[in-house]
């Protein structure tokens, strides 16, 4: 996954430059040379034809290519003009229709095609000096369209595959610093972005169509790219200090998905009132943090007996993990939040037609962190092949902290926290698992009331209820007002205790 992420960033690099103050004299040649150096720093081999006439450098037949472990990627871009403005700045002029042809050979499949970038003709303005250049670009309208596509030499008609992305009021600013390492800071805003994608299998009814829009988009990011001999070696790049941080936000959005798999069909509509996506990549590892607010989802399909409508006040997912091996402990984290998750009364009516249970929205929160060690570089495919063969363990778990567990539904609520460490030298006490040591504290409110209601509704038998209450009695103690608490401990002797009573 991480290797694919880096390759994805490499693919985006030339597109981002196309889609993008100190006063010092900049020449057209310096700006073009910086572009070439930047692309080379991400692993591309760059060639082009150059023609300097007066204050204008015309660059045509721009070709970029990259080979990684037998796979190859290439892009050919249209003609660019670098025009010296006479005030120390340079305009980068693109035609109103700017083609970007791509050629991908990966895993034995050849894919070629052309993306066409159309815009209002506004130039990109470059200022600064040879050690620090600032790229500013604005466009009232812009669009990227899949103009043509071939797979293994066979043309794919537009009614089989199509892609269109439209943006309005685009403003982009990138500051590129050139030193021992190349670093750049970027900010970008868009009033709106709309997308439309479809694919239809020519030999069957299988296919999908996805369209949607987002409003009020903002992006900020910082990238550090070290200068090493092989920039496609992700592990070496990370160890040399490669880093990327980015934050993407939007004010609202919606999407529509339609698809078919044989005789099965489905449709889905989503909407939200904004969200944030944070990503970080550095020698410490990879981190994601995604949050979306006031989300709705409507789903229907041939295998679904009736339309389903769901809503959430907050949907959040986060994780952080190391990518490179280390003799020192490394941090990781994992979290999930579904707050105020509501289902329609139609669904409640199937299981609770008389309204015995509270129909309040449910909440599920899991927040965990910990430490461990990686014995291999996850971004090295050769090393991971050894792990996948089962010959070696990928690493070890040293500690886990349960920062929060919260489950609230149907009038009952479970909360908890905990912390455990693991002895990787003891794989016998717990049947091959590193021996844990620590404790977890849990609190359950409303469980007996919920059980009584489920019995009354006929959803739980008296025998099942008795078994559930006996289990709660083993692991928990009453704390009044239909509240149970539990303290689960694992001590250094390998004993498991519940509220002081030894279970193992």
N, C-alpha and C positions, 0 to 999 in steps of 0.2 A: 504494500500500500504506500509506503513512504517513497519508494523509488518512483512509483507512478506520480506521486505528488510533485516531486522535483521535475520530472519530465513535463508535467503539466505546466509548471511555472516557466520552464524553458519554452514551451509552445506559445504561452501567452506573451512572452517578452517582446517579440517583434510587433505584435498587435497592439500592445500597450504603448509602445513608442509612437505608433501611427496615430493612436487615439489620444494623444497628449497635447531691488535689483541694483545688483552692483553694475557699475558702468566700466567696461573695459572693451577694447577692440577684439572682436571675435571674427575670424575668417570663416568662409564657407567650408574650406578644406578642414579646419579644426573641428567643426561641428560634425561633418561626415566621418572624419577619423574617429571621433568619440563614439558615434553610432557603431562603427565597425568594431572598435575595441570592446564596447559593451556587449555586443552579440558574441564576440569571441570569448569573453569572460564567462558566458553562460554555456559554452561548449559548442557553439556553431562555428563552422568554417564559412567565411563570407567572401564572395567575389562579386564584382560589378564593373561596368564600364563607366568611366568618368570623362567629362568634357568641360573644361573651364573656359568660359568666354566672358570677358569683362568682369562684372561683379557676380556672375551666376555660374555655379557649378551644377551641371546636369548629370545625374547619376541614373543609369538605366541598367536593365538586365541584372537586377539585384538578386543574388541567389544565396541562400543559407542552407546548410546541411549539417546533420549530426548523425553519427553512428554510435549505437550503444549495444554491445553484446549481440551483434548480428542483426539488430533492428535498425532501421534508418528513418530519418525524418528530414524532409526538405521543403523549403518555401521559396517561391519566386515572386518578387514584388514588382509593381509597376514603376514608372519613372518618377523620380523626385527631383525638385529643383531647390538648391540651397542658394538663397539670394542675400547678398550683403546689403544692408539698408543704409550704410553710410554713417550710422550713429553708434556703431559698435555692436549692433544686434544682427541676427541672421534670421530670415524667414525661410521656413521649410514649407514648400508649396507642393500640395498634392492635387492631382486633377479631381474634378467632381466625382468621377468614378474611378476608384483605385483598386485594381485587382490584386489578389494575393492567392497564388496557386500553391497548393500543398501536395506533397507526395510522401506517403507513409507506407513502409514495408515492415510489418510486425507479425511475428508468429506465422509466417508463411502466407500472409494475406496482403495484397497490394491495393491501396486505396489512394486515388488521386482525385483532385477537384479544385474548384476555384471559389474563394470567398470574395465578394465584391463589396467594398466599402464605399458608400455614397454619402456625400455631405454637402454643406452649403458653400464650399470653396474657401473657407477661412484658413489662413496659413497658421502654422505653428511658429511662435516667436521664441528664439533662443537668445539669451543674454548671459552676461558674466564673463568668465575668462576660461582659459584652457584647463585650469585646475578645478573649476566649479562652474557648471553650466545650469541655467534655469530654463526649463522648457514650459511654455504656457500655450494652451490651446483651448479655444472655445468654438462651439458649433451650435447653432440654433436647432439644427436637425442632423441626424446621422442614422445610417442603417447598414447592417451587415446581412448580406443575402448569400445563400448557397446558390451560385450560378450554374455549376455543373458538378457531376460526381461520377466516378467510375470505380468499380470494384472488380479486381482481377481482370482489367481490360474491358469489362462490359459496362456500357453506359447505363446509368440509372435515371430514368425519366423523372421529371418534376412531380408527376402524380404518384410516384413511388417513394420519394424522399424529398423533403423541402425544409428549409430553415430560414427564418427571417427574424432579425432583432432590430428594433427601432428605438432610438433615444431622442429626447428633446432637451434643449438647454443644457448641453454638456459643457462643463468647465473643468479643466485639468491643469495641474501644476506639478512639475517634477524638478527637484534639485539634485543634480548628479555631481558627486564629489569624487575626484580622481586622486588617489594617493597610493600608499602601500597596499590598501584595499580599496575597492570601489564600493561606494555607499550612495544610496539615493533615498530621498524622502518624497512621497507622492501624496497628493490630495486630489480628490475628484468629487464633483457633485453632478447630479442629473435630476431634472424635474420629474422625468418619467422614463420608464423602460418597459417596452412591450415585446413579447417573444411569441413565436408560433413555429412549432416543429411537428412534422408528421412523417410516419414511415408505414408503408404498406408492403407486405410480402406478396410479390407478384404471382406466387404459385399457390396461394391460399387466401383465406379471409383474415389471417392474422395481421394485426397492425395496431398503431397507436397514434393519437393526435394529442398534443399538449400545447396549450396556449395560456397566456396570462399577462399580468402587468404589475409593476411596482411603481410607487410614487415616493418622491422625496428621498432619493438615494444619496448617501454620502459614504466616502471611503477615504481612509488615511492609512499609510503604510510606510515602513522603513525596511530597507534591505541592505545587507552587507555581503559582498561577494569577494572572497579572497582570491588572490592570483596564484593558482597552482597549475602544475603541468597538465593535469587531466581534470577539467571542471565537470566531467560526467561521473567522476568517482564521488558519489554522494557522501560516503563515510569519511573520505579524506577532506572533502569540502567542509563538513561539519566540524571535524577536529581542527581545521585551520581557522574556524571562526565564522563560517557562514551563518547568517541569521536573517529571519524574516518575521516581522510582526505586521498584522493588518487588522483593521476594524471596519466592518461594513454595517451600515444601518439603513433602515428604510421606514417610512411613515405608515404605509399601508400597502396591501397587495392582495391579489387574487389569482387563482389558477383553475384551469379546467382540463380534465384528462378523460379521454375516451379510448377504449381499447377493445380488441377482440382476440381471443385465443381459441381457434376452431369455432365451435358453436357457442362458446361462453363469451359474454360481453360484460363490460362494466363501464361505469361513469363515476367520476368524482369531481366535486367542486370544493375549493378551499378559499378562505379569506382570512385576513388578519389585520390588526390595527398597528402593525409595526413590529420591528425586531432588530436584534443585534447579532452579528456573527464575528467573533474574535478568533484569530488563528495566530499561532506562534510556532516558529521552527528555529531551533538553535542547537548548539552543542549539548544543551540540557535535554533536548527531546522535542516532541511534537505535542501541541496543545490546541484543543478546540473548545469554544464556549459559545453555544447557540441558545438564544432566547427569543421567543415569539409570544406576542400578547394578543388576547381576545381573538383566539383562533376558532374558526368554525369549519366543519367538514361534513359534507353531504355525500353519501355513497349509495349507489344502486347497481344492480347487476343481475344477470340471469341466475346466479346461484344464491342470491340474497332474496328472501321471501317478500320483503317490503323495504322501502327506502329507509336509510339510517341517517340520522342527523346528530352530530356531536358538537360540543363546544367546550373550550378550555379558556380560563382566564390567563393562564401562563403555561407554556410548553418550553422546557429547558433541558438541554443535554450538554454535558461537559466531560472531557477526559483529557488527561495528560499522561504521557508515557515517554520513557527514554528510548533512543534509537540506536545508540552505540554502546559497545561493551565498556565496562569499567570495573576496577577493583574496589571502588568506593560505592556506598549505598546511593541509589538514585530514587528520586521522588516519582510517584504516580498518583493519579486521582481519577475518580469516576463519579458522575452524578447524573441524576434524572429527576425532573420535577414536572408533575402533572397537577396543577393547582386548579381547584374549582372545575373539575371535569364533570360535565353534565350530559345526561342522555335524555332523549325525549320521553314524554309520558306514555307514548305508545309502547315503548320497550318496558317501562315500569309496569304497564298494564298487563303484560304477559305473565309476570312473576308475582305481582302484587296488585291485583285488580281492586282490592278493597282498601288499599292505602294503609296497610298495617305498619309499613316501614317508613321512616323518614326518607323523602326523595331529594334531600339536599345534595348538591354537587359533591363529588368525592375528591380527595387529594392524596397523591402519592409522591413522597419525596425520599430519595436515597442519596446520601452524600458521603462518600468514602475517600480516604487518601491513605498513603502508605509509602513504604520504601522497599526496594529490592535491588538486585544486581543482574545485569545482562552479561552473559558469557559470550555473546556473538553480536555482530553488527546486524541489526534488522534490515538495514538498507543494502546489505551485501548479499546478492542472490546465491553466490557459491557457498557462503557460510550458512545461509538459511536452508540450503538443500541438505546439509548435514543434519540440521535440526529436524527437518521434515522427514528424514529417513528414520528417525528414532534413535540414532546412534548417540546423540548427546542431548542433555537438557539445555533449554535456551537460557535458563537463569535460575535465580532463587528468590523466594519471598522472605523479607526480613520483618516487616511490621505492617499492620493494618489498623487504621483508626476509623471508627464509625462515627462520623461527625453528627449525622442526623438520620433517623429513620422515622417517617411519619406516614401512617395509613389511616385515613378517615373515610368511612363509608357506612351508610345505612344506620347511622346513629352510634356507631362504635369507633373508637380511636386507639391506635397503637403508636407509641412513641418509644424511641430508644437511642442510646449512645453506647460506645464501647471502644476498647483499644486492646490489641493483642500483638505480641512479638512471637517470632518463630525461630526455633532451634533447628537449623538445617543439618546439624550433626546427628540428630536423633530422628531417624526415620522408622523406628520400630514401635514406639509407644502408641502411635495413631495410624498403624497399618500403611506405612509408606509415605504418609504426609508429615512434613516438618512439625515437630511438637510445638503447639501453641502455649502461650502463657499470657493471662490477662483476664479481663472481665467485661461483661456487657450488662447494662442496666435497662430494663424494659418496663413500660407501664401500659396497661390495657384498661380502657374505660368503656363500660356499656356492653361488655361481652355477654353477660348473663341475660340482660334484657333482650339483646338481639337473638340469643338462642331461644328464649321463651316465645318470641314472636315467630321465629321460623318454625317452631313446633306447632303453634296455632295455625299457621298457614299451610301446614302439611308438607313443608319443604325439608323438614328434619324429623326423624323418628325419635322417640323417647330413648331408645338404646343408643343411637348416635349421639344424642345430647349428653347422655350419661358418660359416654366415652370421652367426649370433648371436655366435660367438666372435670373428669378424673385427671385428664392430661394437664389441664390448667392447674389443678391442685398439686400435681407433682412439681411443676416448674414455677408456680407463683404463690404469693401469699395475699390474703385480703387486706385492703387498705381503706375500706369503708366506701359507701356510696357507689356500689357496683364498680369498684376499682381494684385491680390486681397489679402487684408489682413483682418483679423478678430480677434477681441478681445471679447471673451465670458466671462462674469463675473456673478458670483452668490454672492450677498452680504449677510450680516448678517440678513437683513430683509426678506430674501427669494426671492428677486427680481432677475430675470434673464435678463441680458442686453447684447446686441450685439452692440459693438462699441458705447456704451453710450446710445443706444435706448432700452427702456424697452420692453421685450417680455412677461414677466410674473410678 
